[in-house]
Every structure is written in structure tokens, then in C-alpha cells.
Amino acid sequence: MEIGERVRVIKVPDGLQDGPELKTKMLFERCLGEIFPVMGFDGDLLALDVGRINGLASYLETIYIEPSCVEIVVEK
């Protein structure tokens, strides 16, 4: 995968939990089925800017997700 490539979140990574302040699992669940451009990488993880899911500017929230939890979106 490359920066700028569009991917759809198809799976929530195993083991995620919500904390009292940070609702990590809930954020990933809200991203299911949504399409985002790959913004960068952190090791093997893809960085996706997902702020729009919570009504914010996209760059204000970023998730790091395994490639096996997304699929590439082919533009027609």
C-alpha cells in the first residue's frame, strides 16, 4: 500500500478496549465500512485520519490499523 491510496475499514483489530477517557474500540467500530486515504505508516501499521467520523476535521484524529483490517478501494 502507498500513501494516498484509499482503503475501506473491514475489521476492528482484536484486543481493542475502551478506556474511561479514550474510546478506542468505539472509534474503530465507527470506522467500519468507511473509506479513508492512507496518510502514512508506523512500522507495519497504516495511519488513517478519521476525525470526520466524530464531526471533526479529518486530521484531528488518527488511527493506526493493520493492513489485514482494510481493503483497497479500486476507483471505477
N, C-alpha and C positions, 0 to 999 in steps of 0.2 A: 504494500500500500504506500501511497505517496501523500504528501501534504497537498491539501486541496481536493483530494478525492472524496466523493460523497459516500457515506455509509449509513445503513439503517441499523438501529439497535434491535437485535432479535432475541437477546437473552440477558438476564440480570446475572452478574457473576455470583458464584456460590460464596457463602460465608459473609455477605454484607449484612450489617445491622444498623439500625437507627440508634443514635445516642440521644441524650436529653436535649442537646443543643443542635447537633448536626444530623439531619435526616437523610443519611447517605442512601440507604436502601430505598426509601421513598422516592428520592430524586432519580435513581436508576430506573425504578419501576415506571415513573412518569415519562421517561425517555423511550420506553419500549415502543417500537413501530415508527419512531420519528427518525428523520434523516438529518444528518449533520456533516459538515465538511471536516476532514481530519486537519487539525490545526498544528499538530506536532507529535512528538514521540517522547516517552520516558522509558528508556530501555525497550522492552517488548510491548509496552502499553501504548495505546493510541490516546491522544489528547483531543477531546471534543468539547467545544464551547457550547454550553447548554442553557445559558441564562434565560433564554426566551421561554423555556418550559415554565419558569416561575414569573414570567412577565417582566423580566429584566433585559438589559442589553446582553446579547449572547456571551460576550467576553467576560461578564461578571461572575460566571460560574463555569468551572471546567471539571469534567470527569475524566478519569484515566481508566481505560477499559481494554480487556484482552481482545485480540483480533477474532477469536472464536465466538465472541458475543455480538459480532456485527456482520453484515453482508454488504458487499459493494453494490452501489446503486448504479445501474447502467442507464445512461440517458438515452432516450429514443428520439 
